[in-house]
């Protein structure tokens, strides 16, 4: 059956379920029985799949006509777009990742239909004397897509999961390797009806690694080198994190979480009465699975932080230092100035105690004079309370990354007093001492950064600290908070 016959069949199926020219589509759909609704979904999905084939091939051809070599004469560029993905995104109204996926699928189909030179003989295209047409290894996948056996998303998952077959020293793929990858592609296409996109991708990767053990080891080491962890704050002020695991790390973390959360995830039943009770408590816990996972991670980090500091951290025990203001509600973290509610402060005080620091309206606490060359631990706490991190303009390094700088050189009679000290990260501290910069302060006025050559910039305090220490009331609440 050709693609247009399939589309007509799906449209006719929908037409039989819904009144032709229906004005209230939502009402008509709500009026369907469960079985009719399933048939409508299947017909709509079939039509989308058929149209997706046309869209993918068109996207692939459009990308062919929009290469960098085409320059400003490319199909997308002539229409004012920097890339084919950007052009397709405008046409479809989808995301850029979806546009890229459609282009990949289209190009994969086009590549599979191109005549290929025989690597063994160097013979040319179809029709050339002695030529042998070598089908692309992913031809079965392209064929499955054209027959409607797999969707564009499934095709992309399989192709990307399998990757490319390894080549020999001459850069060619031998027949046995090509046949193995081609067989895998066909088998996975046959699995598509019963597998999700994620399952197909995982299966494809597993098959790839079994077919190419040397490549599997290389990829393992690449993932190890790419391991990373980072945090950031989004536009709504939520603190977020992202981890790129290596294989061992992910296996460990998954094992820990699976073990702790298995009852909630529908794991095997327990026989021991005590285990049954614990498992049932976890099932009935009102927290979401994501919240349970988060709390488990936090508990693991606390347990590690409470271990021997020199073994785990190399220096002092890690922890979150919190700053509160007498008479005020709540507080904030010393690093990052993250606001914390009073109940959380009370819990921390109960667990770890407090270090009282007295400050004036400018946030300037304790003075030591010239009795000490270096700022004391207590003064470091006070500097952290006042500055909240590196004071250099535009620097976001937190207090724990900073060093205490004497704005009046100690060798020239400067005092180790809080109002003559300032927190700077190591980079800016080095820049200050070695590149002709300096910082001054008139009494308790703001610190001033002097650039080489004389230009000066006031180092404004962080706004959150101005509210904390300057007795500045927050603005009146005239609007309801955003949901």
C-alpha positions as CSV (number, residue, x, y, z in Angstrom):
1,X,0.0,0.0,0.0
2,X,1.4,3.4,-0.9
3,X,1.7,6.2,1.5
4,X,-1.3,8.2,0.2
5,X,-3.6,5.1,0.3
6,X,-2.6,4.7,3.9
7,X,-3.3,8.3,4.7
8,X,-6.7,8.1,3.0
9,X,-7.5,4.9,5.0
10,X,-6.6,6.7,8.3
11,X,-8.6,9.8,7.4
12,X,-11.7,7.7,6.4
13,X,-11.4,5.8,9.8
14,X,-11.5,9.2,11.6
15,X,-14.3,10.4,9.4
16,X,-16.4,7.3,10.4
17,X,-15.9,8.1,14.1
18,X,-16.5,11.8,13.9
19,X,-19.2,13.8,12.0
20,X,-17.8,15.3,8.8
21,X,-17.2,19.0,9.3
22,X,-17.7,18.7,13.0
23,X,-17.5,22.2,14.6
24,X,-17.0,21.1,18.2
25,X,-14.2,18.6,17.9
26,X,-13.7,18.4,21.7
27,X,-17.3,17.6,22.3
28,X,-17.4,15.0,19.5
29,X,-14.3,13.3,20.9
30,X,-15.7,13.3,24.4
31,X,-18.7,11.5,23.1
32,X,-16.7,8.5,21.8
33,X,-16.7,5.3,23.7
34,X,-13.4,3.9,25.1
35,X,-13.0,1.6,22.1
36,X,-13.8,4.4,19.6
37,X,-11.4,6.7,21.3
38,X,-8.6,4.1,21.0
39,X,-9.4,3.6,17.3
40,X,-9.3,7.4,16.8
41,X,-5.9,7.6,18.5
42,X,-4.6,4.8,16.4
43,X,-5.9,6.4,13.2
44,X,-4.4,9.8,14.1
45,X,-1.1,8.2,15.0
46,X,-1.0,6.3,11.7
47,X,-1.7,9.5,9.8
48,X,1.0,11.4,11.7
49,X,3.4,8.5,11.0
50,X,2.7,8.6,7.3
51,X,3.0,12.4,7.1
52,X,6.2,12.1,9.2
53,X,7.8,10.1,6.5
54,X,7.1,12.9,4.0
55,X,8.3,15.5,6.4
56,X,11.5,13.7,7.2
57,X,12.5,13.1,3.6
58,X,11.6,16.7,2.7
59,X,13.7,17.9,5.7
60,X,16.7,15.7,4.5
61,X,16.5,17.1,1.0
62,X,16.2,20.7,2.4
63,X,19.3,20.1,4.5
64,X,21.1,18.8,1.4
65,X,20.3,22.1,-0.3
66,X,21.4,24.2,2.7
67,X,24.9,23.0,3.2
68,X,27.7,25.4,4.2
69,X,29.2,24.9,0.8
70,X,26.1,26.4,-0.7
71,X,26.7,29.5,1.4
72,X,24.2,32.3,1.1
73,X,22.6,30.5,-1.9
74,X,21.5,27.6,0.3
75,X,17.8,26.9,0.5
76,X,17.5,27.8,4.2
77,X,19.9,30.8,3.9
78,X,18.1,32.4,1.0
79,X,15.0,32.5,3.2
80,X,16.9,34.2,6.0
81,X,17.8,31.3,8.2
82,X,21.2,30.3,9.5
83,X,20.7,26.6,9.4
84,X,18.2,24.0,8.0
85,X,17.2,23.1,11.6
86,X,16.2,26.7,12.3
87,X,14.3,26.9,9.0
88,X,12.4,23.6,9.8
89,X,11.7,24.8,13.3
90,X,9.9,27.8,11.9
91,X,7.9,25.7,9.5
92,X,6.8,23.0,12.0
93,X,6.5,25.1,15.1
94,X,8.5,22.4,17.0
95,X,11.6,22.5,19.0
96,X,15.1,22.7,17.6
97,X,15.9,19.2,18.8
98,X,12.8,17.9,17.0
99,X,13.9,19.7,13.9
100,X,17.4,18.2,14.1
101,X,15.9,14.7,14.6
102,X,13.7,15.0,11.5
103,X,16.7,16.1,9.4
104,X,18.8,13.2,10.7
105,X,16.1,10.7,9.8
106,X,15.6,12.2,6.4
107,X,19.3,12.2,5.7
108,X,19.5,8.6,6.9
109,X,16.8,7.6,4.4
110,X,18.5,9.5,1.6
111,X,21.9,8.0,2.4
112,X,20.4,4.5,2.4
113,X,19.0,4.9,-1.1
114,X,22.3,6.2,-2.7
115,X,24.3,3.7,-4.7
116,X,27.5,2.9,-2.9
117,X,31.0,2.1,-4.2
118,X,32.3,-1.4,-3.5
119,X,35.2,-0.8,-1.2
120,X,36.9,-4.0,-2.3
121,X,37.0,-3.3,-6.0
122,X,36.5,0.5,-6.1
123,X,33.7,-0.1,-8.7
124,X,31.4,2.7,-9.4
125,X,27.7,3.3,-9.4
126,X,24.9,1.2,-10.8
127,X,25.2,0.4,-14.5
128,X,29.0,0.6,-14.6
129,X,30.7,-2.5,-15.9
130,X,31.8,-4.8,-13.1
131,X,30.2,-2.6,-10.5
132,X,28.7,-4.2,-7.3
133,X,26.0,-2.1,-5.6
134,X,26.8,-2.2,-1.8
135,X,23.7,-1.4,0.2
136,X,24.1,0.9,3.2
137,X,24.1,-1.0,6.4
138,X,21.1,0.9,7.7
139,X,19.0,0.2,4.6
140,X,16.7,-2.2,6.5
141,X,16.0,0.7,8.9
142,X,15.2,3.1,6.1
143,X,13.0,0.5,4.5
144,X,11.1,-0.1,7.7
145,X,10.5,3.6,8.1
146,X,9.1,3.8,4.5
147,X,6.8,0.9,5.1
148,X,5.5,2.5,8.3
149,X,7.0,-0.2,10.5
150,X,8.9,2.3,12.7
151,X,8.3,5.9,13.5
152,X,10.8,8.7,12.8
153,X,11.6,8.8,16.5
154,X,12.2,5.0,16.7
155,X,14.3,5.1,13.5
156,X,16.4,7.8,15.0
157,X,16.8,6.0,18.3
158,X,18.0,2.8,16.6
159,X,20.4,4.6,14.2
160,X,22.0,6.7,16.9
161,X,22.1,3.8,19.3
162,X,23.9,1.6,16.9
163,X,26.2,4.4,15.8
164,X,28.5,3.7,12.9
165,X,30.3,0.3,12.2
166,X,34.0,0.3,12.9
167,X,36.3,0.7,10.0
168,X,39.6,-1.0,9.2
169,X,43.0,0.7,8.7
170,X,41.9,2.0,5.3
171,X,38.8,3.6,6.6
172,X,36.4,1.0,5.0
173,X,33.8,-1.3,6.6
174,X,34.3,-5.0,5.7
175,X,31.4,-7.1,4.5
176,X,31.1,-9.1,7.8
177,X,30.9,-5.9,9.9
178,X,28.4,-4.3,7.6
179,X,26.2,-7.4,7.6
180,X,26.3,-7.6,11.4
181,X,25.2,-4.0,11.7
182,X,22.6,-4.4,9.0
183,X,21.1,-7.5,10.7
184,X,21.0,-5.6,14.0
185,X,19.2,-2.7,12.4
186,X,16.6,-5.0,10.9
187,X,16.1,-6.9,14.1
188,X,15.6,-3.8,16.1
189,X,13.1,-2.5,13.5
190,X,11.1,-5.7,14.0
191,X,11.1,-5.0,17.7
192,X,9.8,-1.5,17.3
193,X,6.1,-2.5,17.6
194,X,6.6,-3.7,21.1
195,X,9.3,-1.4,22.4
196,X,9.5,2.2,23.5
197,X,11.9,4.7,21.9
198,X,14.0,4.5,25.1
199,X,14.1,0.7,25.1
200,X,15.1,0.6,21.4
201,X,18.0,3.1,22.1
202,X,19.3,1.1,25.0
203,X,19.0,-2.2,23.1
204,X,20.8,-0.7,20.2
205,X,23.7,0.5,22.4
206,X,24.0,-2.9,24.0
207,X,24.1,-4.7,20.7
208,X,26.7,-2.2,19.4
209,X,28.9,-2.8,22.4
210,X,28.7,-6.6,21.9
211,X,29.5,-6.3,18.2
212,X,32.4,-3.9,18.9
213,X,34.1,-4.6,22.2
214,X,37.1,-2.4,21.5
215,X,34.9,0.5,20.7
216,X,32.9,-0.3,23.8
217,X,36.0,0.1,26.0
218,X,36.9,3.3,24.2
219,X,33.4,4.8,24.9
220,X,33.6,3.7,28.5
221,X,36.8,5.7,29.0
222,X,35.3,8.6,27.1
223,X,32.4,8.7,29.5
224,X,34.7,8.5,32.4
225,X,36.7,11.5,31.1
226,X,33.4,13.4,30.6
227,X,32.1,12.8,34.1
228,X,30.9,16.1,35.7
229,X,28.7,17.8,38.2
230,X,27.4,21.3,38.1
231,X,24.8,23.5,39.7
232,X,23.0,26.6,38.6
233,X,20.1,28.9,39.4
234,X,17.2,29.1,36.9
235,X,15.2,32.2,36.0
236,X,12.7,31.4,38.7
237,X,15.3,31.2,41.4
238,X,15.3,27.4,41.8
239,X,18.6,25.8,42.5
240,X,19.2,23.0,40.0
241,X,21.9,20.4,39.4
242,X,23.2,18.3,36.5
243,X,25.3,15.2,36.7
244,X,27.1,13.4,33.8
245,X,27.9,10.0,35.2
246,X,30.7,7.6,34.3
247,X,29.5,4.0,34.1
248,X,30.8,3.0,37.5
249,X,29.5,6.0,39.3
250,X,26.1,5.6,37.7
251,X,26.0,1.9,38.6
252,X,26.8,2.7,42.3
253,X,24.2,5.5,42.5
254,X,21.5,3.4,40.8
255,X,22.3,0.5,43.1
256,X,21.9,2.7,46.2
257,X,18.7,4.3,45.0
258,X,17.2,1.0,43.7
259,X,17.9,-0.7,47.1
260,X,16.4,2.2,49.1
261,X,13.4,2.9,46.9
262,X,12.6,-0.6,45.5
263,X,9.4,-1.0,47.4
264,X,8.1,2.3,46.1
265,X,9.1,1.3,42.5
266,X,7.2,-2.0,42.6
267,X,10.1,-4.3,43.4
268,X,9.9,-7.8,44.8
269,X,7.7,-8.5,47.8
270,X,9.4,-9.0,51.2
271,X,8.9,-12.1,53.4
272,X,10.4,-10.9,56.7
273,X,7.7,-9.1,58.8
274,X,10.1,-6.3,59.7
275,X,11.0,-5.7,56.1
276,X,7.4,-5.8,55.1
277,X,6.6,-3.1,57.6
278,X,9.5,-0.9,56.4
279,X,8.5,-1.4,52.8
280,X,4.8,-0.5,53.5
281,X,5.9,2.7,55.3
282,X,7.9,3.7,52.2
283,X,4.9,2.9,49.9
284,X,2.6,5.0,52.1
285,X,5.2,7.9,52.4
286,X,3.4,11.1,51.1
287,X,6.6,12.3,49.4
288,X,6.9,11.9,45.6
289,X,9.5,9.5,44.2
290,X,11.6,12.4,43.1
291,X,11.4,14.0,46.6
292,X,12.4,10.7,48.2
293,X,15.3,10.4,45.8
294,X,16.4,14.0,46.7
295,X,16.2,13.4,50.4
296,X,18.1,10.1,50.1
297,X,20.9,12.0,48.2
298,X,21.0,14.7,50.8
299,X,21.3,12.0,53.6
300,X,24.1,10.3,51.7
301,X,26.0,13.6,51.4
302,X,25.5,14.3,55.1
303,X,26.7,10.9,56.1
304,X,29.8,11.4,54.0
305,X,30.4,14.9,55.4
306,X,30.3,13.5,58.9
307,X,33.0,11.0,58.2
308,X,36.6,11.7,59.1
309,X,37.3,15.1,57.5
310,X,40.9,14.4,56.4
311,X,39.8,11.1,54.8
312,X,36.8,12.5,53.0
313,X,37.7,16.2,52.3
314,X,41.4,16.6,53.0
315,X,40.7,19.7,55.1
316,X,37.8,20.6,57.5
317,X,34.5,18.9,57.5
318,X,32.2,20.1,54.8
319,X,28.9,21.7,55.8
320,X,26.5,24.5,55.0
321,X,27.2,27.7,57.1
322,X,24.1,29.7,57.6
323,X,23.9,33.4,58.6
324,X,21.0,34.8,60.6
325,X,20.3,38.4,61.8
326,X,19.2,39.1,65.3
327,X,15.5,40.0,65.5
328,X,15.0,39.0,61.9
329,X,13.1,36.0,60.5
330,X,15.0,33.3,58.6
331,X,18.5,33.6,57.2
332,X,20.7,32.7,54.3
333,X,23.6,30.5,53.4
334,X,27.0,32.0,53.7
335,X,27.9,30.6,50.2
336,X,25.5,31.8,47.5
337,X,23.3,33.8,49.8
338,X,20.4,31.4,49.4
339,X,17.4,32.4,51.6
340,X,16.3,29.9,54.2
341,X,13.1,30.0,56.3
342,X,13.2,30.2,60.1
343,X,12.1,26.6,60.8
344,X,15.1,25.4,58.7
345,X,17.4,27.7,60.7
346,X,16.0,26.4,64.0
347,X,16.7,22.8,62.9
348,X,20.3,23.7,61.9
349,X,20.9,25.5,65.2
350,X,19.6,22.5,67.1
351,X,22.0,20.2,65.2
352,X,25.2,22.3,64.9
353,X,24.9,25.3,67.3
354,X,25.8,28.9,66.5
355,X,28.7,31.3,66.3
356,X,27.5,34.8,67.3
357,X,28.9,37.7,65.3
358,X,28.0,41.3,66.2
359,X,27.9,43.7,63.2
360,X,27.0,47.4,62.7
361,X,24.6,48.7,60.1
362,X,27.3,48.4,57.4
363,X,27.9,44.8,58.3
364,X,31.3,45.5,59.8
365,X,32.1,43.2,62.8
366,X,35.1,42.4,65.0
367,X,38.5,44.1,64.8
368,X,41.8,42.7,65.9
369,X,44.3,45.5,65.1
370,X,47.9,44.6,64.4
371,X,48.2,41.8,66.9
372,X,47.8,39.3,64.1
373,X,49.2,39.2,60.6
374,X,46.4,37.1,59.2
375,X,42.6,37.3,59.7
376,X,41.4,35.0,62.4
377,X,38.9,32.2,61.7
378,X,36.3,34.4,63.5
379,X,37.1,37.3,61.3
380,X,36.8,35.1,58.2
381,X,33.3,34.2,59.4
382,X,32.6,37.9,59.8
383,X,34.0,38.8,56.4
384,X,31.8,36.1,54.9
385,X,28.8,37.4,56.7
386,X,29.4,40.9,55.4
387,X,30.7,40.3,51.9
388,X,28.8,37.2,50.9
389,X,31.6,36.2,48.5
390,X,34.1,37.9,46.2
391,X,33.4,41.6,46.2
392,X,35.1,42.2,42.8
393,X,32.6,43.7,40.3
394,X,30.8,40.9,38.4
395,X,32.4,38.0,40.3
396,X,30.0,35.3,41.7
397,X,32.5,33.2,43.6
398,X,31.1,32.3,47.1
399,X,32.8,33.0,50.4
400,X,34.4,29.6,50.8
401,X,36.3,30.2,47.5
402,X,37.7,33.5,48.7
403,X,40.8,34.9,50.5
404,X,40.9,37.8,52.9
405,X,42.7,40.8,51.5
406,X,44.2,43.7,53.5
407,X,43.3,46.9,51.6
408,X,46.1,48.6,53.6
409,X,49.2,46.5,53.2
410,X,50.2,45.0,56.5
411,X,53.9,45.7,55.6
412,X,53.0,49.4,55.5
413,X,51.3,49.5,58.9
414,X,47.9,48.2,57.8
415,X,45.6,46.8,60.5
416,X,44.0,43.3,60.5
417,X,40.6,44.8,61.1
418,X,37.4,43.8,59.4
419,X,36.6,47.3,58.0
420,X,40.1,47.2,56.4
421,X,39.7,43.7,54.9
422,X,37.7,42.4,52.0
423,X,36.9,39.0,50.5
424,X,38.4,38.3,47.0
425,X,38.5,35.1,45.1
426,X,42.0,33.8,44.4
427,X,41.9,34.9,40.7
428,X,41.0,38.5,41.6
429,X,43.3,38.6,44.6
430,X,46.2,37.6,42.4
431,X,45.1,40.2,39.8
432,X,45.0,42.9,42.5
433,X,48.5,42.2,43.7
434,X,50.2,41.6,40.4
435,X,48.5,43.9,37.9
436,X,48.5,47.3,39.5
437,X,44.9,47.3,40.9
438,X,44.1,48.5,44.4
439,X,41.1,48.9,46.7
440,X,40.5,51.8,49.1
441,X,37.9,52.8,51.6
442,X,37.2,56.0,53.4
443,X,36.2,55.1,56.9
444,X,33.0,53.0,56.7
445,X,32.1,54.1,53.2
446,X,31.9,51.7,50.3
447,X,35.0,50.0,49.0
448,X,36.4,51.5,45.8
449,X,38.2,49.5,43.2
450,X,40.9,51.5,41.4
451,X,41.9,50.3,38.0
452,X,45.5,50.7,36.6
453,X,45.6,54.2,35.3
454,X,43.2,55.8,37.8
455,X,39.6,54.9,36.9
456,X,37.6,54.0,40.0
457,X,34.5,51.8,40.5
458,X,32.5,51.5,43.7
459,X,32.2,47.9,44.9
460,X,28.5,47.9,45.8
461,X,27.4,45.4,48.5
462,X,25.1,42.6,47.5
463,X,21.5,43.8,47.7
464,X,20.5,40.9,49.9
465,X,23.1,41.9,52.5
466,X,22.0,45.5,52.3
467,X,18.5,44.3,53.4
468,X,20.0,42.2,56.1
469,X,22.3,44.7,57.8
470,X,21.1,48.2,56.8
471,X,17.7,47.9,58.4
472,X,16.1,48.3,55.0
473,X,12.5,47.2,54.9
474,X,11.4,45.2,51.9
475,X,9.0,47.0,49.5
476,X,5.3,46.8,50.3
477,X,3.6,43.8,48.9
478,X,1.2,45.2,46.3
479,X,0.8,42.1,44.1
480,X,0.1,38.5,44.6
481,X,3.2,36.3,44.2
482,X,3.5,34.4,41.0
483,X,2.3,30.9,41.1
